[in-house]
Amino acid sequence: MYGSYVIPLLSIRNWHHSRHSIQISASAKTRIECRAVAGLHRASPSAALDKSFKVVNRYKVFIKLSEILARAGIFVNRFYKYFFRRVHRVTMVKTKRNRKGGLAMTQLEKKEKAPEFSLLDYQTGRLVSLEDFRGRTMLITFWVSWCPDCLKDLPKKETFYQATSTRDDFSMVTINVTGREGDPDDGVRFAEEQAFSFPVLRDQDLLTYEAYGCNSVPYTVLLNRDHEITHRFDDKASFMDIALAVEQMLHKK
C-alpha cells in the first residue's frame, strides 16, 4: 500500500530538483554572458593588437589576389594579341586616333585580299566589278545620302577624282550602301543633285559593305595593285590622311 505513495513522492522530489537545476543553469548562463560582455569592454591591448593584425592580414590577402588577377589579365591580353596576329594574320602597325580615342586610320602589315564585287553603276547602267581595275591602285568609299560626314567627305572626293581620273595606275569608285538608306533610291537622287562625276555603284543591300568589314559611313579602303587592302579609314579620318596614303602608294614601285 505504501508503494502507491512512494512513487508520487519521488516524482515530486525529482521535479523539484530538475526545476532547481534549470534555474541554476539559467542564472549561470546569464552570469557567463555578463562576464563575456564585460570582458569585451576590458579587452587587453594584446587582444586589440591581434585583431588589428588579422585585419591587416586580410588586406594583404586581398592585395595579393588583386595582383594575381592583374597578371592574369595581362596574360589574357597578350594571348589575345598573339592569337589575333596568328589566326587573322592582320597586324595594325600604324594607326591614327580620332578625338574620341577611336581608330580613324589603320594601316595593315599583313594585307587582306579585297572581296570581289559586281555592282550596277547607276550612271552608265552597266555592271562594274573589281576585276575591271586589275593592276591598278584603288580607292573605294562607302557612303549614304543622309550622313553629315558623307556630305562633307564626298565633295572632297569629287575634287580628288577629277585630279586623278586621267591616271592609268589609279582608279576611284564610290559605293552607295542602299541597305542603310531610308529608300534604296535616295542615294541615286542625292548623287544626281550633287552632279558627281566619280563612279557611283549601288550596293546590294549591305552585301559589299559587310564583305569589306565596314563599321561606319563614310568608310574608305585603299587597295594596292594586287587588290589587297592596305589601309582602312573610318568616318573620323581626315581627307588629308587618305590623300597622303594614296600618294605614298602610287610612289611605291
C-alpha positions as CSV (number, residue, x, y, z in Angstrom):
1,M,0.0,0.0,0.0
2,Y,2.9,2.4,0.6
3,G,4.3,1.8,-2.8
4,S,1.5,3.8,-4.4
5,Y,2.5,6.8,-2.3
6,V,6.2,6.4,-2.7
7,I,6.2,6.8,-6.5
8,P,4.4,10.2,-6.5
9,L,6.7,11.5,-3.7
10,L,9.7,10.5,-5.7
11,S,8.3,12.1,-8.8
12,I,7.6,15.4,-6.9
13,R,11.1,15.3,-5.5
14,N,12.7,14.8,-8.9
15,W,10.6,17.5,-10.4
16,H,11.7,20.0,-7.7
17,H,15.4,19.1,-8.2
18,S,15.1,19.4,-12.0
19,R,13.4,22.8,-11.7
20,H,16.1,24.0,-9.4
21,S,18.7,22.7,-11.8
22,I,17.1,24.6,-14.6
23,Q,17.0,27.8,-12.6
24,I,20.7,27.4,-11.6
25,S,21.6,26.7,-15.2
26,A,19.8,29.8,-16.4
27,S,21.3,32.0,-13.8
28,A,24.8,30.6,-14.5
29,K,24.3,31.2,-18.2
30,T,23.3,34.8,-17.5
31,R,26.4,35.3,-15.3
32,I,28.6,33.8,-18.0
33,E,27.2,36.1,-20.7
34,C,27.6,39.1,-18.5
35,R,31.2,38.2,-17.8
36,A,31.8,37.8,-21.5
37,V,30.3,41.2,-22.3
38,A,32.3,42.7,-19.5
39,G,35.4,41.0,-20.9
40,L,34.8,42.6,-24.3
41,H,34.9,46.1,-22.7
42,R,38.0,45.2,-20.8
43,A,39.9,43.7,-23.7
44,S,43.6,43.7,-23.2
45,P,45.9,45.7,-25.6
46,S,47.3,42.5,-26.9
47,A,43.9,41.3,-27.9
48,A,43.2,44.5,-29.8
49,L,46.6,44.2,-31.5
50,D,45.9,40.6,-32.5
51,K,42.6,41.9,-34.0
52,S,44.5,44.6,-36.0
53,F,46.9,42.0,-37.3
54,K,44.0,39.9,-38.5
55,V,42.6,42.9,-40.4
56,V,46.0,43.7,-41.9
57,N,46.4,40.1,-43.0
58,R,43.0,40.1,-44.7
59,Y,44.0,43.2,-46.6
60,K,47.3,41.5,-47.6
61,V,45.4,38.6,-49.0
62,F,43.1,40.9,-50.9
63,I,46.0,42.8,-52.4
64,K,47.7,39.5,-53.4
65,L,44.5,38.3,-55.1
66,S,44.3,41.7,-56.9
67,E,47.9,41.3,-58.2
68,I,47.1,37.7,-59.4
69,L,44.1,38.9,-61.3
70,A,46.0,41.8,-62.8
71,R,48.7,39.4,-64.0
72,A,46.1,37.1,-65.4
73,G,44.5,40.0,-67.3
74,I,47.9,40.9,-68.8
75,F,48.4,37.3,-69.8
76,V,45.0,37.1,-71.5
77,N,45.6,40.4,-73.3
78,R,49.0,39.1,-74.7
79,F,47.5,35.8,-75.6
80,Y,44.7,37.6,-77.5
81,K,47.1,39.7,-79.4
82,Y,49.2,36.7,-80.4
83,F,46.0,34.8,-81.4
84,F,44.8,37.8,-83.4
85,R,48.0,38.1,-85.3
86,R,48.5,34.4,-85.9
87,V,44.9,33.4,-86.9
88,H,43.6,36.6,-88.6
89,R,47.1,37.5,-89.8
90,V,46.4,41.2,-89.5
91,T,48.8,43.5,-87.6
92,M,48.0,47.2,-87.0
93,V,51.4,48.8,-87.5
94,K,50.3,52.3,-87.9
95,T,47.2,53.9,-86.5
96,K,45.9,57.4,-86.1
97,R,43.3,58.0,-83.4
98,N,40.4,60.5,-83.6
99,R,39.4,62.9,-80.8
100,K,37.2,60.3,-79.2
101,G,40.0,57.7,-78.9
102,G,38.8,55.5,-81.8
103,L,40.9,54.4,-84.7
104,A,40.5,56.8,-87.6
105,M,43.1,55.2,-89.9
106,T,44.6,51.7,-89.9
107,Q,47.5,50.6,-92.0
108,L,47.8,46.8,-92.2
109,E,51.1,45.0,-92.2
110,K,49.6,41.7,-93.4
111,K,47.5,42.6,-96.4
112,E,43.9,41.4,-96.8
113,K,42.6,40.2,-100.2
114,A,39.8,42.5,-101.2
115,P,36.5,40.8,-101.7
116,E,35.2,40.6,-105.3
117,F,32.1,42.5,-106.2
118,S,29.9,43.1,-109.3
119,L,27.7,46.1,-108.8
120,L,25.5,48.3,-111.0
121,D,26.8,51.8,-112.0
122,Y,23.7,53.9,-112.0
123,Q,25.4,56.5,-114.4
124,T,26.2,54.0,-117.2
125,G,23.8,51.2,-116.4
126,R,26.4,48.6,-116.6
127,L,27.9,46.2,-114.1
128,V,31.3,47.1,-112.6
129,S,33.5,44.5,-111.0
130,L,36.7,44.7,-109.1
131,E,38.3,42.7,-111.9
132,D,37.8,45.6,-114.3
133,F,40.5,47.5,-112.4
134,R,43.2,44.8,-112.5
135,G,46.7,46.1,-111.9
136,R,45.5,49.5,-110.5
137,T,45.7,51.1,-107.1
138,M,42.1,51.6,-106.0
139,L,40.2,53.8,-103.6
140,I,36.7,52.7,-102.6
141,T,34.4,54.8,-100.4
142,F,31.1,53.6,-98.9
143,W,28.5,56.3,-98.2
144,V,24.9,57.1,-97.7
145,S,22.9,60.3,-98.5
146,W,21.7,61.2,-95.1
147,C,25.1,61.1,-93.3
148,P,26.6,64.6,-92.3
149,D,30.1,63.3,-92.6
150,C,29.4,61.9,-96.1
151,L,28.1,65.4,-97.1
152,K,31.5,66.8,-96.0
153,D,33.6,64.0,-97.5
154,L,32.1,63.4,-100.9
155,P,32.8,66.9,-102.4
156,K,36.4,66.5,-101.5
157,K,36.4,63.0,-103.1
158,E,34.9,64.6,-106.2
159,T,37.8,67.1,-106.5
160,F,40.3,64.3,-105.9
161,Y,38.7,62.2,-108.6
162,Q,38.8,65.0,-111.1
163,A,42.5,65.5,-110.4
164,T,43.4,61.7,-110.7
165,S,40.9,60.5,-113.3
166,T,43.5,60.6,-116.2
167,R,45.9,58.3,-114.4
168,D,46.2,54.8,-115.7
169,D,47.6,53.4,-112.5
170,F,44.8,54.6,-110.1
171,S,41.0,54.3,-110.0
172,M,38.4,55.6,-107.6
173,V,34.9,54.4,-107.1
174,T,32.2,55.0,-104.5
175,I,29.5,52.6,-103.3
176,N,26.2,53.8,-102.1
177,V,25.1,51.5,-99.3
178,T,21.4,51.0,-100.2
179,G,20.8,48.9,-97.2
180,R,21.4,51.8,-94.9
181,E,19.2,54.3,-96.9
182,G,15.7,55.2,-95.9
183,D,14.7,54.4,-99.5
184,P,17.1,52.4,-101.8
185,D,16.9,55.2,-104.5
186,D,17.8,58.0,-102.1
187,G,21.5,57.7,-103.0
188,V,20.8,58.0,-106.7
189,R,18.7,61.1,-106.2
190,F,21.4,62.6,-104.0
191,A,24.2,61.8,-106.5
192,E,22.2,63.4,-109.3
193,E,21.5,66.6,-107.3
194,Q,25.3,66.9,-106.5
195,A,26.3,66.1,-110.1
196,F,29.1,63.8,-109.0
197,S,31.3,62.6,-111.8
198,F,33.0,59.8,-110.0
199,P,31.5,56.3,-110.4
200,V,28.6,55.6,-108.0
201,L,27.9,51.9,-107.6
202,R,24.8,50.6,-105.9
203,D,25.4,48.0,-103.2
204,Q,23.1,45.0,-103.0
205,D,21.6,46.0,-99.6
206,L,24.6,45.6,-97.2
207,L,26.4,42.8,-99.1
208,T,29.6,44.6,-100.2
209,Y,29.6,46.9,-97.2
210,E,29.7,43.9,-94.8
211,A,32.1,41.9,-97.0
212,Y,34.7,44.7,-96.6
213,G,34.3,44.8,-92.9
214,C,32.9,48.4,-92.7
215,N,31.5,49.7,-89.5
216,S,30.7,53.3,-90.3
217,V,29.9,55.8,-93.1
218,P,31.8,57.2,-94.9
219,Y,34.2,54.2,-94.8
220,T,37.2,54.1,-97.2
221,V,39.6,51.4,-98.1
222,L,42.8,51.6,-100.1
223,L,43.9,48.7,-102.3
224,N,47.3,48.1,-103.8
225,R,47.9,46.9,-107.4
226,D,47.3,43.3,-106.3
227,H,43.9,44.4,-104.9
228,E,44.9,43.8,-101.3
229,I,43.5,46.1,-98.6
230,T,46.4,48.2,-97.2
231,H,44.6,51.0,-95.4
232,R,41.2,51.5,-93.7
233,F,39.7,54.9,-92.9
234,D,36.6,55.3,-90.8
235,D,34.2,58.2,-90.6
236,K,36.6,60.3,-88.4
237,A,39.6,60.1,-90.7
238,S,40.6,63.3,-92.4
239,F,40.7,63.6,-96.1
240,M,44.4,64.6,-95.9
241,D,45.2,61.2,-94.4
242,I,43.5,59.5,-97.3
243,A,45.3,61.6,-99.9
244,L,48.7,61.1,-98.3
245,A,48.2,57.3,-98.2
246,V,47.2,57.3,-101.9
247,E,50.3,59.4,-102.8
248,Q,52.6,57.0,-100.9
249,M,51.0,54.0,-102.5
250,L,51.4,55.4,-106.0
251,H,55.1,56.2,-105.4
252,K,55.8,52.6,-104.4
253,K,57.4,50.5,-107.1
